[in-house]
Amino acid sequence: MNNLRYSEAGLQIGQRGQIAKKGNVFTHTHEVRFERPLTAAERHLFVAVINGFYYTVHFSRQFGDGLVALPIVEFEADVARYTLKQTQMNGLWKDLLLTILANFSREVVPILQHDDSRAFDPARMTA
């Protein structure tokens, strides 16, 4: 696998992403726009990889224990929205999530936009 490079500015949440804090839990929702609407099987796979991310982070001491609920994933035409709930917004979990999204974009259906970022668009990725 190539070592992909992303600029910090290219991965900012921007205006499409939503963050709220209640008590010590951050809830953040992100919008993923795909090149085309996902098939039922691709939707199932996207949910499975996002949930797999949760289980990996939740049960791995390497990534901490910040995720407090299974992600919620919703679809509308060529858009998916996933919501994470966690007690901390920083950590190695971000690298894992970015890798998962980059792989999905490269291997399943291209992600044209993540929140306001085009960092996962295969046409813009750099090795």
C-alpha positions as CSV (number, residue, x, y, z in Angstrom):
1,M,0.0,0.0,0.0
2,N,1.2,3.5,-0.8
3,N,1.9,5.9,2.0
4,L,-0.7,8.5,1.2
5,R,-0.2,12.1,2.3
6,Y,-2.9,14.4,3.5
7,S,-2.6,18.0,4.5
8,E,-4.0,19.0,7.9
9,A,-6.2,21.6,6.1
10,G,-7.5,19.0,3.7
11,L,-8.8,16.9,6.6
12,Q,-10.6,19.6,8.6
13,I,-14.2,19.0,9.5
14,G,-15.4,22.1,7.8
15,Q,-19.0,23.3,7.7
16,R,-20.6,20.0,6.7
17,G,-19.3,18.1,9.7
18,Q,-21.2,18.6,13.0
19,I,-19.8,18.4,16.5
20,A,-21.7,18.6,19.8
21,K,-20.7,18.0,23.4
22,K,-22.9,16.8,26.2
23,G,-21.2,16.2,29.5
24,N,-17.9,14.5,28.6
25,V,-19.1,13.0,25.3
26,F,-18.5,14.5,21.9
27,T,-20.9,13.5,19.2
28,H,-19.7,14.2,15.7
29,T,-21.3,13.5,12.4
30,H,-19.5,13.4,9.1
31,E,-20.8,13.5,5.5
32,V,-19.2,11.3,2.8
33,R,-20.2,11.9,-0.8
34,F,-19.4,9.0,-3.1
35,E,-18.8,9.0,-6.9
36,R,-22.2,7.3,-7.3
37,P,-25.0,5.9,-5.1
38,L,-23.8,2.7,-3.3
39,T,-25.4,-0.6,-4.0
40,A,-27.1,-2.4,-1.1
41,A,-24.0,-4.6,-0.8
42,E,-21.7,-1.6,-0.8
43,R,-23.8,0.1,1.9
44,H,-23.6,-3.0,4.0
45,L,-19.8,-3.1,3.5
46,F,-19.5,0.6,4.5
47,V,-21.5,0.0,7.7
48,A,-19.4,-3.1,8.4
49,V,-16.0,-1.2,8.0
50,I,-17.2,1.7,10.1
51,N,-18.5,-0.7,12.8
52,G,-15.2,-2.6,12.5
53,F,-13.4,0.6,13.2
54,Y,-15.4,1.1,16.3
55,Y,-14.7,-2.4,17.6
56,T,-11.0,-2.1,16.9
57,V,-10.7,1.2,18.7
58,H,-13.1,0.2,21.5
59,F,-11.4,-3.1,22.4
60,S,-7.8,-2.2,21.6
61,R,-5.6,-0.7,24.3
62,Q,-3.5,0.7,21.5
63,F,-6.2,3.3,20.5
64,G,-7.6,4.0,24.0
65,D,-11.2,3.6,25.1
66,G,-12.7,6.9,23.9
67,L,-15.5,5.5,21.7
68,V,-18.6,5.0,23.8
69,A,-21.3,3.9,21.3
70,L,-21.6,2.0,18.1
71,P,-21.5,4.4,15.1
72,I,-24.7,5.4,13.4
73,V,-24.6,5.3,9.6
74,E,-27.3,6.7,7.4
75,F,-27.5,6.8,3.6
76,E,-29.2,9.2,1.1
77,A,-28.5,8.8,-2.6
78,D,-24.7,9.2,-3.1
79,V,-24.2,10.4,0.5
80,A,-23.5,8.5,3.8
81,R,-23.4,10.2,7.2
82,Y,-21.7,8.5,10.1
83,T,-21.9,9.6,13.7
84,L,-19.3,8.8,16.4
85,K,-19.7,9.3,20.1
86,Q,-16.5,9.5,22.2
87,T,-14.9,11.1,25.2
88,Q,-11.9,12.4,23.4
89,M,-11.4,14.0,19.9
90,N,-7.6,13.3,19.6
91,G,-5.7,10.2,19.3
92,L,-4.3,7.5,17.0
93,W,-7.9,6.4,16.1
94,K,-7.9,9.2,13.5
95,D,-5.1,7.6,11.5
96,L,-7.0,4.3,11.5
97,L,-10.3,6.0,10.4
98,L,-8.5,7.9,7.6
99,T,-6.8,4.7,6.4
100,I,-10.2,2.9,6.3
101,L,-11.8,5.7,4.4
102,A,-8.9,5.9,1.9
103,N,-9.0,2.2,1.3
104,F,-12.8,2.2,0.8
105,S,-12.4,5.1,-1.7
106,R,-9.7,3.3,-3.6
107,E,-11.0,-0.3,-3.5
108,V,-14.8,0.0,-3.4
109,V,-16.4,3.3,-4.5
110,P,-14.5,6.6,-4.8
111,I,-15.1,9.1,-2.0
112,L,-15.3,12.5,-3.7
113,Q,-15.8,14.5,-0.6
114,H,-15.6,13.9,3.2
115,D,-17.2,16.8,5.0
116,D,-15.7,19.8,3.1
117,S,-12.5,17.9,2.1
118,R,-11.7,16.2,-1.2
119,A,-8.7,14.4,0.4
120,F,-10.0,10.9,-0.4
121,D,-10.9,11.7,-4.0
122,P,-8.7,9.2,-6.0
123,A,-8.1,11.9,-8.6
124,R,-6.5,14.1,-5.9
125,M,-4.6,11.5,-3.9
126,T,-0.9,11.6,-4.0
127,A,1.6,8.9,-3.1
